[in-house]
Each structure stands twice: as C-alpha cells, then as structure tokens.
Amino acid sequence: MKKILIGSFQCESNTFASHKAKRDDFTIRYGEEALSSLFASGIFREAGYTCIPMPYAVALPSGPVEREDYLSMLEEFLDVARAHTDADGVYMYFHGAMFVDGIGSGEEYFVARLREVIGKDIPISVASDFHSNVSDGLLAGINAMSGYRTAPHTDYDETETRAAKALIRILEENLSTQMIAFRFPALLADVATTAKEPYRTVLEMLARADALPGVVSASLYNGQPWVDAPYVGISVILSCASDYDEVYAAGDAMITYLREHIAEFRFDVPALIPDAAIDAMPAMAKPVFVSDSGDNTTAGADGSSTFLLETLLRRGVKRFLIAPLCLPEVYPQLAALHPGDPVDIVISAQDAYSKGLRLQGTLKRHGRILGFINEDLGPGALVETPDGDVVISSVRTSFISEEHFTAMGINPADYDYVMLKVGYLWPRTVHLAASQIFCMTPGVSTNDFSTVDFKFLPSGFYYVH
C-alpha cells in the first residue's frame, strides 16, 4: 500500500506588523489528531493510501515568524520524513504567505529542506490560501499546487480535495509535471473578492484550464500584499504533464485578461477615510458594520490600534461597539474586577497613528475570546462607557462569525455602529449588518499602498487608488 506524508505548516505573515509569531502562537497537533485536522486525509484513505502524519502547525496571521522557532518546528516535519524515506508522495497544506526572519519565504525554505531528505523524485502536492505569495524557488520544488478559489474564503475542503487528487493522479499515472507561473505585479487587498469582476471571469477561465487533459492543478493567487518581498503579487500557477502549448496559452490568457481589466476592481461597499465614514454613518441602516481595515488582524495586524476609537470619541459618536481591542497589558486590570465595578484605565499609544487615551466606564461582563476557527483562545472583557462599548481582549483575534459575539454575550443589534478589526466582512458576519463601511484607517494592513514603506518590491507595481 502506498504511503503519503501529510502535514500542515501555516502562518500568514505581515512583514510590517510588530508582533512576531513564535512557537507558542502555533496550534500544534501530532499523530491521528493531526490527520483528523486535514480534510485530505480522508481523500487519501478512501483511495487506498496510508497516511503518515507529519505535524499540523497553524498560527493566526501575524508578523514574521521567529527564525529559531520556525527551524525548531521544521525539524519535527523533517524527522518524520527521515523516518519514512520510502514514502510515495507528500501532501502539505501551507498558507502560502509565511515569511521567516532571516530566511524569507517559509514555504520555499521548507520544501528545499524537505527535498534534501526525500530526494527529487517523490512528488509533492500543496494546498494553499488564495493570498499565497508564490516564489520561483517554491515552484522548483513541488509538483502541484491548489489554492482557494474564494475570497472571502469558503472552499477549504474543496481545495484540499483538489490538492489530494492531484497527487493521487501523479502517482497513479506516473506523471512527470512542470510548474508554469504567470505573474502580474499588482498589490490588491480587500478590494479583491472572487464573486465579482474581474476575478469572477478569470476563475471561469481557470476552471476551463483545469479541465484540460494536460493540467494536473490550476490556481489563481491574489498574493498577500503586506509582505515586502520581490515575489509578491497576482499569479496564475499551472502544473501540467502534457499539451504544454495549450496549457501555456490558457495561463497567458488569464493573466492578460487581468492586466486589461485591472481597473475594474472596486469596493462593494463605501470605502471612506475615518471622518468621512463618521459623517456617512447616521444616515445608514443600523447596525452599520465598519471595518477598521488598517488594524486588520486577519491580515497580520496587531489589533491594538486605538486610532478609530479615538476618532469616534473625538467626534462624539454614541452607541458603538469596538470588537475587539487587543490589549494584553491592560486586561489583567480588568480581570480583577467584577461586573458593575468602575473601570478607569490608561491605554498608551499602540502605534504611530494612535495618541492613547483614558477609558472610563463600567465592567459589563467577562467572557471568552474565540479564534478564527472558533477555538477558545483566552479571556476578554466588555467595558461599557457613556459613549459605547469596547471588548478588551487578552489575545489577538477578529470577530468573523456570530459565535464570536455570542461567546462574549453580545448582540450586535443592540448597537448602531459595530467596529471590527477586519478588512472585508467575512461571510459569517455579513447577515448581522444592515449596512457596511470599509473604513480606510491607517496601519500595517492599510489598503492605501502609497503609504506603505516597501523596500524590496520591484518598481512599477499596480495598486488600487
């Protein structure tokens, strides 16, 4: 029976964020628990393959990964590979935008080190996020690559299925593959969603390319734009085993279409600077959900910027909710209080855009802060002030589903304005909003790339103004 090494190593990096991802930031699972965390395990087993578990190591979006912690975790993957050099294939679930201090692309380095152990002939198939930054070095070491085709993301299991079936096909048909990349140096963030043009048409083209007999895997990647590296940008990645001219023509047609239609990328909701957003909010249907996009923790930001809160207070806005504000240094003061106790805390400036403030009010309740996949991450507190309520979290996260609110005992409908540390609203929160604003706040995940201090991007990058 053929054996597949299967694992996951994920952290979406933002090289401008101050928070570094360390080993303790990763959820790490081993053995059967690791296999049960990956949908592809079932695909391989149904096809008659034995799954050999490598670790499952996944962290929330963050700044760069600490080099020594990365290398320590990498060795655990390599130890499994060293013990199973007779494996027939390797399946890895990456994010695709991991950046490691002193190394660069975590995925590229991972594959290069893995190849030192397993050799060049064992095929490797990768599943990854739509926001992958795909380096040439990564492509040189793998045989297939399958990415999400939705943003916001909903097709996790489908993507793992495509990546698993690509590897099974390579093994069962004994295919020799070639990775072909088509690139467009564009910086697109929350404006780039897949349900609208031009990505909708390109994804239709991708599906047709995927059906070509010579194509083993086909992916479109938007890239993670807050990574200062020369390989950042849009890419179409095709793995082919035959019909190279036809496959190349299909890939070229997709990237050409994007170049010709790039100006069609537009926000679906009002995209406004903070004061303009506050001017617009009273006339909008309530509750208005507002994205604090410059401090978007789902894009690696720290979630601690008080810039938007300071602006709300300066403008006299009432009946608002900030959910959440990550202040681990402040939370211990709140942990000692009981509901109804007065709150008087000083919040220092958390970044270059915040001035800091004094938050006075009442402790409304304690609660639990959930992660992106609704895991219990740690405690938080809801503070009631005369103007609005603020969730103070002890950990970095974002409220991206109704469960995140209910875990803290919050009903968003009780507020006129709900401020979230996100970019676009995630699918599991859209139904809670009567209207939306994409607030162009400053920060390390800003969508105004003219303000970002890139040093390693080549000139001539396109970005939405």
BELHUBEL-V724384 format. One record per backbone hydrogen bond with DSSP energy under -0.5 kcal/mol. NH is the residue of the N-H (numbers start at 1). CO is the residue of the C=O. If there is no record, write none. Layout:
NH/CO
NH/CO
//
This chain:
4/50
5/89
6/52
7/91
8/55
9/93
10/57
13/11
13/97
14/62
15/226
16/226
17/14
21/64
22/20
25/22
26/23
27/58
28/26
29/56
33/30
34/30
35/31
36/32
37/33
37/34
38/35
39/37
41/38
42/39
43/39
44/40
45/41
46/42
47/43
48/45
49/44
50/2
52/4
52/50
53/51
54/6
56/29
57/8
57/55
58/27
58/56
59/10
60/25
62/12
63/19
65/99
66/21
70/66
71/67
72/68
73/69
74/70
75/71
76/72
76/73
77/73
78/74
79/75
80/76
81/77
82/78
83/79
84/80
84/81
85/82
87/84
88/3
89/3
90/123
91/5
92/125
93/7
94/92
94/127
95/9
100/104
101/65
103/100
104/100
106/98
107/98
109/105
110/106
111/107
112/108
113/109
114/110
115/111
116/112
117/113
117/114
118/114
119/115
123/88
125/90
126/144
127/92
128/146
129/95
132/129
133/96
134/132
135/133
139/135
140/136
141/137
141/138
142/138
142/139
143/124
144/124
146/126
148/128
159/155
160/156
161/157
162/158
163/159
164/160
165/161
166/162
167/163
168/164
169/165
170/166
171/167
172/168
173/169
175/170
177/175
178/240
180/178
180/238
182/236
184/234
186/184
187/462
188/186
192/189
193/191
194/151
196/193
200/196
202/198
203/199
204/200
205/201
206/202
207/203
208/204
209/205
210/206
211/207
212/209
215/212
216/239
217/239
219/237
221/235
222/130
223/130
225/223
227/224
229/227
232/229
234/184
235/221
236/182
237/219
237/235
238/180
238/236
239/217
240/178
240/238
241/214
242/214
247/243
248/244
249/245
250/246
251/247
252/248
253/249
254/250
255/251
256/252
257/253
258/254
259/255
260/256
261/257
262/258
262/259
264/261
265/262
270/436
272/270
272/438
277/273
278/274
279/275
280/276
281/277
282/278
283/280
284/281
288/416
289/287
289/435
290/288
290/418
291/437
292/290
292/420
293/291
293/439
295/292
296/293
297/295
297/421
298/421
299/296
300/297
301/296
310/306
311/307
312/308
313/309
314/310
315/311
316/313
317/312
319/387
320/387
321/417
322/389
323/321
323/419
325/391
326/303
326/324
327/325
327/393
330/327
331/327
332/328
333/330
334/330
334/331
335/331
336/332
337/334
340/363
341/338
343/361
345/359
347/345
347/357
348/346
354/351
357/347
359/345
359/357
360/358
361/343
362/384
363/341
364/362
364/382
365/382
367/380
368/407
369/378
371/375
374/371
377/369
377/375
378/369
380/367
381/392
382/365
383/381
383/390
384/362
385/383
385/388
389/320
390/383
391/322
392/381
392/390
393/325
393/391
394/379
399/323
400/398
402/428
404/401
405/401
406/402
407/403
408/404
408/405
409/406
410/405
412/410
414/411
415/412
416/319
417/319
418/288
419/321
419/417
420/290
420/418
421/323
422/420
423/424
428/400
429/426
430/426
431/427
432/429
433/429
433/430
434/287
435/287
437/289
438/270
439/291
439/437
440/272
440/438
441/439
445/294
446/443
449/447
451/448
452/449
454/452
462/185
464/187
//
